[in-house]
Protein backbone atom coordinates (compact mmCIF):
# COMPACT_ATOMS: atom_id res chain seq x y z
CA UNK A 1 0.00 0.00 0.00
CA UNK A 2 1.26 3.49 -0.86
CA UNK A 3 1.33 6.23 1.75
CA UNK A 4 -1.53 8.65 1.19
CA UNK A 5 -3.88 10.77 3.30
CA UNK A 6 -5.36 9.39 5.51
CA UNK A 7 -3.40 6.30 6.51
CA UNK A 8 -1.18 5.06 9.31
CA UNK A 9 2.56 4.57 8.87
CA UNK A 10 4.94 2.63 11.12
CA UNK A 11 8.32 4.32 11.36
CA UNK A 12 11.75 3.96 12.89
CA UNK A 13 14.28 6.79 12.89
CA UNK A 14 17.48 8.34 14.09
CA UNK A 15 17.23 12.04 14.94
CA UNK A 16 20.36 14.15 15.38
CA UNK A 17 21.37 17.78 15.37
CA UNK A 18 23.01 19.37 12.32
CA UNK A 19 26.47 18.30 13.56
CA UNK A 20 25.36 14.67 13.90
CA UNK A 21 25.04 14.55 17.70
CA UNK A 22 22.29 12.02 18.52
CA UNK A 23 19.00 13.29 19.94
CA UNK A 24 16.71 10.27 19.59
CA UNK A 25 16.86 6.73 18.22
CA UNK A 26 13.47 5.11 17.65
CA UNK A 27 14.49 1.49 17.02
CA UNK A 28 11.11 -0.22 17.40
CA UNK A 29 8.45 0.74 14.82
CA UNK A 30 5.78 3.14 16.09
CA UNK A 31 2.56 4.04 14.26
CA UNK A 32 1.72 7.62 13.26
CA UNK A 33 -1.29 9.09 11.49
CA UNK A 34 -0.35 10.42 8.05
CA UNK A 35 -2.42 13.43 7.05
CA UNK A 36 -3.16 14.75 10.53
CA UNK A 37 -1.30 16.03 13.54
CA UNK A 38 1.28 13.32 14.24
CA UNK A 39 4.10 14.24 11.83
CA UNK A 40 5.88 17.40 10.68
CA UNK A 41 4.83 18.69 7.26
CA UNK A 42 8.28 18.11 5.72
CA UNK A 43 8.25 14.51 6.95
CA UNK A 44 4.83 13.95 5.39
CA UNK A 45 6.02 15.57 2.17
CA UNK A 46 8.93 13.09 1.98
CA UNK A 47 6.69 10.09 2.74
CA UNK A 48 3.82 10.88 0.34
CA UNK A 49 3.43 8.08 -2.22
CA UNK A 50 6.10 5.83 -0.68
CA UNK A 51 5.73 2.21 0.49
CA UNK A 52 7.00 0.01 3.32
CA UNK A 53 10.78 -0.28 3.12
CA UNK A 54 11.28 3.35 2.03
CA UNK A 55 14.35 4.83 3.69
CA UNK A 56 15.37 8.48 3.56
CA UNK A 57 17.57 11.14 5.12
CA UNK A 58 16.05 14.58 5.73
CA UNK A 59 17.63 17.85 6.74
CA UNK A 60 15.13 20.08 8.54
CA UNK A 61 15.86 23.75 9.09
CA UNK A 62 14.23 25.28 12.20
CA UNK A 63 11.32 26.75 10.21
CA UNK A 64 10.43 23.23 9.02
CA UNK A 65 10.86 21.63 12.42
CA UNK A 66 10.23 23.46 15.70
CA UNK A 67 10.67 27.09 14.72
CA UNK A 68 13.24 29.69 15.64
CA UNK A 69 14.15 30.24 19.28
CA UNK A 70 12.11 33.14 20.73
CA UNK A 71 13.71 34.83 23.74
CA UNK A 72 10.36 36.49 24.51
CA UNK A 73 9.07 33.07 25.63
CA UNK A 74 11.50 32.98 28.56
CA UNK A 75 10.18 34.36 31.84
CA UNK A 76 11.08 34.57 35.51
CA UNK A 77 8.41 33.82 38.11
CA UNK A 78 8.36 33.93 41.89
CA UNK A 79 9.57 30.65 43.44
CA UNK A 80 6.61 30.69 45.86
CA UNK A 81 4.20 30.04 42.94
CA UNK A 82 5.62 26.53 42.41
CA UNK A 83 5.48 23.28 44.37
CA UNK A 84 8.37 22.63 46.77
CA UNK A 85 9.66 19.80 44.54
CA UNK A 86 9.97 21.95 41.38
CA UNK A 87 13.14 21.16 39.44
CA UNK A 88 14.75 21.83 36.07
CA UNK A 89 13.13 19.78 33.32
CA UNK A 90 9.60 19.86 34.74
CA UNK A 91 6.91 21.09 32.36
CA UNK A 92 3.80 23.14 33.08
CA UNK A 93 0.96 23.95 30.75
CA UNK A 94 0.57 27.71 31.03
CA UNK A 95 1.90 29.97 33.73
CA UNK A 96 1.05 29.46 37.41
CA UNK A 97 -1.81 31.33 39.07
CA UNK A 98 -0.49 34.73 40.16
CA UNK A 99 2.28 34.88 37.54
CA UNK A 100 3.79 38.33 37.07
CA UNK A 101 4.62 37.83 33.39
CA UNK A 102 1.78 39.08 31.23
CA UNK A 103 3.13 39.31 27.68
CA UNK A 104 3.65 35.59 26.93
CA UNK A 105 1.13 33.00 25.69
CA UNK A 106 -0.80 31.31 28.47
CA UNK A 107 -1.63 28.21 26.39
CA UNK A 108 1.99 27.14 25.94
CA UNK A 109 3.88 24.36 27.68
CA UNK A 110 6.71 25.90 29.71
CA UNK A 111 9.82 23.99 30.75
CA UNK A 112 11.59 24.84 33.99
CA UNK A 113 15.19 25.56 33.01
CA UNK A 114 16.55 26.85 36.33
CA UNK A 115 15.39 27.03 39.94
CA UNK A 116 16.72 29.66 42.35
CA UNK A 117 15.69 30.42 45.94
CA UNK A 118 13.79 33.54 44.80
CA UNK A 119 12.59 32.64 41.29
CA UNK A 120 12.08 29.99 38.63
CA UNK A 121 13.11 30.39 34.99
CA UNK A 122 10.52 29.11 32.49
CA UNK A 123 11.05 28.62 28.76
CA UNK A 124 8.05 28.32 26.42
CA UNK A 125 10.16 27.36 23.41
CA UNK A 126 10.13 23.80 22.12
CA UNK A 127 13.34 22.09 23.36
CA UNK A 128 14.48 21.76 19.74
CA UNK A 129 13.55 25.31 18.68
CA UNK A 130 16.25 27.05 16.70
CA UNK A 131 17.95 23.78 15.76
CA UNK A 132 18.53 22.35 12.32
CA UNK A 133 17.93 18.60 12.47
CA UNK A 134 18.94 15.49 10.58
CA UNK A 135 16.38 12.71 10.40
CA UNK A 136 17.05 9.25 9.01
CA UNK A 137 13.73 7.44 8.82
CA UNK A 138 12.49 4.09 7.57
CA UNK A 139 8.91 3.13 6.75
CA UNK A 140 8.24 -0.25 8.34
CA UNK A 141 4.56 -0.52 7.42
CA UNK A 142 1.52 1.24 5.99
CA UNK A 143 -2.14 0.51 6.72
CA UNK A 144 -5.56 2.08 6.29
CA UNK A 145 -6.56 4.41 9.11
CA UNK A 146 -9.60 3.49 11.19
CA UNK A 147 -12.62 5.81 11.32
CA UNK A 148 -11.66 6.74 14.89
CA UNK A 149 -8.11 7.64 13.84
CA UNK A 150 -9.42 9.70 10.93
CA UNK A 151 -11.84 11.56 13.22
CA UNK A 152 -9.06 12.22 15.76
CA UNK A 153 -6.44 13.09 13.13
CA UNK A 154 -4.01 11.05 15.22
CA UNK A 155 -3.19 7.56 16.48
CA UNK A 156 -2.61 8.99 19.94
CA UNK A 157 0.74 10.68 20.37
CA UNK A 158 2.75 12.83 18.02
CA UNK A 159 6.05 11.53 16.73
CA UNK A 160 7.94 13.91 18.94
CA UNK A 161 6.06 12.95 22.09
CA UNK A 162 7.14 9.36 21.40
CA UNK A 163 10.69 10.64 20.95
CA UNK A 164 10.58 12.25 24.37
CA UNK A 165 10.42 15.81 23.13
CA UNK A 166 7.45 18.13 23.08
CA UNK A 167 5.22 18.42 20.03
CA UNK A 168 5.76 21.20 17.51
CA UNK A 169 4.49 24.64 18.60
CA UNK A 170 1.43 24.45 16.33
CA UNK A 171 0.30 21.32 18.21
CA UNK A 172 0.34 23.18 21.55
CA UNK A 173 -2.27 25.75 20.63
Steps between C-alpha positions, in 0.01 A plus 500: 500500500626849414507774761214742444265712711352362721696191600722376780874451456738306725838669524843464653753783500820655620475870585813711544601863499664659195846393624389137534468488880225247582171627642271198465515146363161338443602138437162329538234596242233740627178590317416858400199647323594633156293801400426632848686628801758229570782592259678816385395629158845442346497140623158444344619662178791252481276200576213579260461220244767275654463138617627280783878471480550863391807648666602865487720766656348844561658827601250723680573867555337653811209647301411148381543340840437683828544863402757760592591555864296790645660669801165666577371158612743491793368638828590521867233425760495511878621172655204504742259435208642149447486175696789435740629217277531715184817421306661567163338295225147508642231623262189705572216581267461876528633726770415449868214687666632840609777515238651845453583450132216625284635523145552128425248241376307331778417190292862393455689222674783654703811309604677585824860572402636629832384518861633763741397576859310812386380410149449235234603540136241372250553451127200470266711404199497144371821329624614467138407855394770674302670173406558357156440125515601189311244222482567154361168319481376165375142404418433162659132473408196676357134427573158657457400733782196408708198732513596593857855590395369706209258686729778566754762587237743296709582151626558643846835669543701715265830370371689738721312404815608141431855628455489661842484856376203732495277529195554778248373844609194481273387187688504686834239757408 
